[in-house]
């Protein structure tokens, strides 16, 4: 009887240990997958900068889904990969032909296992103003919504925003409705 109890206790311990190891391995696999996903999303943001800096608009366009959206810093809204490519190609032949984009920081937030939002702060230098003169360095934030397609991440939507010094607003208490 005593031997039977010892065997049953040992069996329970083995089951608990096996369950613990299984959960631990699954957790480690999930963490490894999340690290890989984080690197994949961040890699797309880095590839955007790389394509910009070598002025390769085919490579830049290939980071986007076929039906992606892109809103640029002045509010122009391009609604598919080909239009995104053509719009960037036009500006990289003119005002951005010698520009360099540098990443200041990148954050990634997963909305689900297959959808992520990345925010990348950037500095742009070497560009021209609309009148053809050298422009001062600009700073901004590029927001990407990405979706996993198989093993790859593609940009579904992007919004580029200039940070305009001196015009950031801070609300001063409760706002009254305008009449």
KOLKOL-933209 format. One record per residue (C-alpha): residue number from 1; chain; z, y, x. Coordinates in steps of 0.05 Angstrom, whole numbers, padded with zeros to 5 digits. Last residue first. Example, Ala and Ser with C-alpha at 12.3 -4.5 7.8 and 13.67 -1.06 7.14 Angstrom:
2
+-----+--------+--------+--------+--------+
| num | cadena |     up |  north |   east |
+-----+--------+--------+--------+--------+
|   2 |      A |  00143 | -00021 |  00273 |
|   1 |      A |  00156 | -00090 |  00246 |
+-----+--------+--------+--------+--------+
END
This chain:
179
+-----+--------+--------+--------+--------+
| num | cadena |     up |  north |   east |
+-----+--------+--------+--------+--------+
| 179 |      A | -00611 |  01583 | -00406 |
| 178 |      A | -00597 |  01548 | -00340 |
| 177 |      A | -00541 |  01497 | -00345 |
| 176 |      A | -00479 |  01513 | -00304 |
| 175 |      A | -00469 |  01475 | -00239 |
| 174 |      A | -00401 |  01449 | -00220 |
| 173 |      A | -00378 |  01469 | -00150 |
| 172 |      A | -00420 |  01499 | -00095 |
| 171 |      A | -00477 |  01449 | -00084 |
| 170 |      A | -00497 |  01442 | -00011 |
| 169 |      A | -00570 |  01456 |  00003 |
| 168 |      A | -00609 |  01443 |  00066 |
| 167 |      A | -00655 |  01502 |  00077 |
| 166 |      A | -00635 |  01523 |  00148 |
| 165 |      A | -00675 |  01470 |  00185 |
| 164 |      A | -00729 |  01435 |  00144 |
| 163 |      A | -00723 |  01359 |  00150 |
| 162 |      A | -00794 |  01336 |  00134 |
| 161 |      A | -00798 |  01278 |  00086 |
| 160 |      A | -00842 |  01216 |  00087 |
| 159 |      A | -00840 |  01169 |  00027 |
| 158 |      A | -00865 |  01098 |  00034 |
| 157 |      A | -00878 |  01042 | -00017 |
| 156 |      A | -00896 |  00969 | -00014 |
| 155 |      A | -00890 |  00962 |  00061 |
| 154 |      A | -00901 |  00890 |  00081 |
| 153 |      A | -00851 |  00840 |  00111 |
| 152 |      A | -00879 |  00774 |  00139 |
| 151 |      A | -00855 |  00702 |  00133 |
| 150 |      A | -00886 |  00692 |  00064 |
| 149 |      A | -00895 |  00761 |  00036 |
| 148 |      A | -00827 |  00795 |  00041 |
| 147 |      A | -00824 |  00862 |  00007 |
| 146 |      A | -00811 |  00930 |  00038 |
| 145 |      A | -00790 |  00997 |  00010 |
| 144 |      A | -00797 |  01048 |  00066 |
| 143 |      A | -00765 |  01116 |  00074 |
| 142 |      A | -00788 |  01162 |  00130 |
| 141 |      A | -00739 |  01217 |  00148 |
| 140 |      A | -00757 |  01280 |  00185 |
| 139 |      A | -00756 |  01321 |  00248 |
| 138 |      A | -00810 |  01367 |  00275 |
| 137 |      A | -00824 |  01389 |  00346 |
| 136 |      A | -00857 |  01457 |  00350 |
| 135 |      A | -00931 |  01457 |  00335 |
| 134 |      A | -00988 |  01472 |  00384 |
| 133 |      A | -01039 |  01518 |  00351 |
| 132 |      A | -01097 |  01493 |  00308 |
| 131 |      A | -01086 |  01537 |  00247 |
| 130 |      A | -01057 |  01479 |  00207 |
| 129 |      A | -01005 |  01469 |  00263 |
| 128 |      A | -01021 |  01419 |  00318 |
| 127 |      A | -00982 |  01358 |  00338 |
| 126 |      A | -00952 |  01340 |  00406 |
| 125 |      A | -00883 |  01325 |  00379 |
| 124 |      A | -00855 |  01287 |  00319 |
| 123 |      A | -00782 |  01267 |  00316 |
| 122 |      A | -00760 |  01212 |  00269 |
| 121 |      A | -00706 |  01187 |  00223 |
| 120 |      A | -00721 |  01118 |  00195 |
| 119 |      A | -00696 |  01094 |  00128 |
| 118 |      A | -00709 |  01021 |  00110 |
| 117 |      A | -00704 |  00991 |  00041 |
| 116 |      A | -00709 |  00916 |  00033 |
| 115 |      A | -00736 |  00866 | -00017 |
| 114 |      A | -00743 |  00790 | -00007 |
| 113 |      A | -00670 |  00768 | -00001 |
| 112 |      A | -00650 |  00822 | -00050 |
| 111 |      A | -00636 |  00897 | -00046 |
| 110 |      A | -00628 |  00891 |  00029 |
| 109 |      A | -00609 |  00956 |  00065 |
| 108 |      A | -00638 |  00974 |  00133 |
| 107 |      A | -00622 |  01034 |  00176 |
| 106 |      A | -00665 |  01064 |  00231 |
| 105 |      A | -00649 |  01119 |  00280 |
| 104 |      A | -00683 |  01172 |  00324 |
| 103 |      A | -00751 |  01140 |  00324 |
| 102 |      A | -00804 |  01178 |  00363 |
| 101 |      A | -00873 |  01198 |  00338 |
| 100 |      A | -00922 |  01225 |  00388 |
|  99 |      A | -00980 |  01271 |  00370 |
|  98 |      A | -01045 |  01280 |  00409 |
|  97 |      A | -01093 |  01268 |  00350 |
|  96 |      A | -01042 |  01290 |  00298 |
|  95 |      A | -01074 |  01355 |  00275 |
|  94 |      A | -01146 |  01330 |  00278 |
|  93 |      A | -01173 |  01260 |  00286 |
|  92 |      A | -01104 |  01232 |  00270 |
|  91 |      A | -01105 |  01272 |  00205 |
|  90 |      A | -01168 |  01238 |  00181 |
|  89 |      A | -01144 |  01169 |  00202 |
|  88 |      A | -01079 |  01179 |  00164 |
|  87 |      A | -01116 |  01195 |  00099 |
|  86 |      A | -01166 |  01138 |  00109 |
|  85 |      A | -01112 |  01086 |  00122 |
|  84 |      A | -01068 |  01106 |  00064 |
|  83 |      A | -01131 |  01106 |  00020 |
|  82 |      A | -01147 |  01035 |  00043 |
|  81 |      A | -01076 |  01010 |  00033 |
|  80 |      A | -01070 |  01036 | -00038 |
|  79 |      A | -01040 |  01094 | -00078 |
|  78 |      A | -01038 |  01156 | -00035 |
|  77 |      A | -00993 |  01212 | -00059 |
|  76 |      A | -00996 |  01280 | -00026 |
|  75 |      A | -00927 |  01311 | -00030 |
|  74 |      A | -00927 |  01355 |  00032 |
|  73 |      A | -00888 |  01305 |  00075 |
|  72 |      A | -00931 |  01246 |  00054 |
|  71 |      A | -00923 |  01201 | -00006 |
|  70 |      A | -00948 |  01130 |  00007 |
|  69 |      A | -00959 |  01076 | -00045 |
|  68 |      A | -00978 |  01004 | -00032 |
|  67 |      A | -01030 |  00964 | -00071 |
|  66 |      A | -01056 |  00922 | -00013 |
|  65 |      A | -00987 |  00917 |  00018 |
|  64 |      A | -00977 |  00960 |  00079 |
|  63 |      A | -00966 |  00942 |  00153 |
|  62 |      A | -01041 |  00930 |  00158 |
|  61 |      A | -01054 |  01004 |  00148 |
|  60 |      A | -01018 |  01022 |  00213 |
|  59 |      A | -01058 |  00970 |  00252 |
|  58 |      A | -01123 |  00997 |  00223 |
|  57 |      A | -01098 |  01068 |  00235 |
|  56 |      A | -01092 |  01058 |  00310 |
|  55 |      A | -01071 |  01127 |  00335 |
|  54 |      A | -01035 |  01097 |  00396 |
|  53 |      A | -00972 |  01133 |  00376 |
|  52 |      A | -00981 |  01121 |  00302 |
|  51 |      A | -00991 |  01046 |  00312 |
|  50 |      A | -00927 |  01042 |  00352 |
|  49 |      A | -00888 |  01083 |  00302 |
|  48 |      A | -00911 |  01039 |  00245 |
|  47 |      A | -00896 |  00977 |  00288 |
|  46 |      A | -00825 |  01002 |  00297 |
|  45 |      A | -00816 |  01007 |  00221 |
|  44 |      A | -00846 |  00937 |  00214 |
|  43 |      A | -00799 |  00911 |  00268 |
|  42 |      A | -00739 |  00939 |  00231 |
|  41 |      A | -00758 |  00897 |  00172 |
|  40 |      A | -00769 |  00835 |  00214 |
|  39 |      A | -00706 |  00846 |  00256 |
|  38 |      A | -00665 |  00852 |  00192 |
|  37 |      A | -00698 |  00790 |  00164 |
|  36 |      A | -00683 |  00751 |  00228 |
|  35 |      A | -00611 |  00774 |  00226 |
|  34 |      A | -00608 |  00756 |  00153 |
|  33 |      A | -00637 |  00686 |  00168 |
|  32 |      A | -00585 |  00676 |  00224 |
|  31 |      A | -00530 |  00698 |  00177 |
|  30 |      A | -00556 |  00650 |  00123 |
|  29 |      A | -00560 |  00593 |  00173 |
|  28 |      A | -00489 |  00608 |  00197 |
|  27 |      A | -00465 |  00608 |  00125 |
|  26 |      A | -00501 |  00542 |  00112 |
|  25 |      A | -00471 |  00513 |  00175 |
|  24 |      A | -00401 |  00536 |  00155 |
|  23 |      A | -00409 |  00509 |  00084 |
|  22 |      A | -00433 |  00441 |  00111 |
|  21 |      A | -00378 |  00439 |  00164 |
|  20 |      A | -00324 |  00454 |  00111 |
|  19 |      A | -00353 |  00402 |  00064 |
|  18 |      A | -00353 |  00350 |  00120 |
|  17 |      A | -00282 |  00368 |  00139 |
|  16 |      A | -00260 |  00363 |  00067 |
|  15 |      A | -00295 |  00296 |  00059 |
|  14 |      A | -00265 |  00269 |  00123 |
|  13 |      A | -00195 |  00293 |  00104 |
|  12 |      A | -00203 |  00260 |  00036 |
|  11 |      A | -00224 |  00195 |  00069 |
|  10 |      A | -00164 |  00199 |  00117 |
|   9 |      A | -00116 |  00209 |  00059 |
|   8 |      A | -00148 |  00150 |  00023 |
|   7 |      A | -00142 |  00107 |  00086 |
|   6 |      A | -00069 |  00127 |  00095 |
|   5 |      A | -00055 |  00113 |  00022 |
|   4 |      A | -00086 |  00043 |  00029 |
|   3 |      A | -00045 |  00029 |  00092 |
|   2 |      A |  00019 |  00047 |  00056 |
|   1 |      A |  00000 |  00000 |  00000 |
+-----+--------+--------+--------+--------+
END
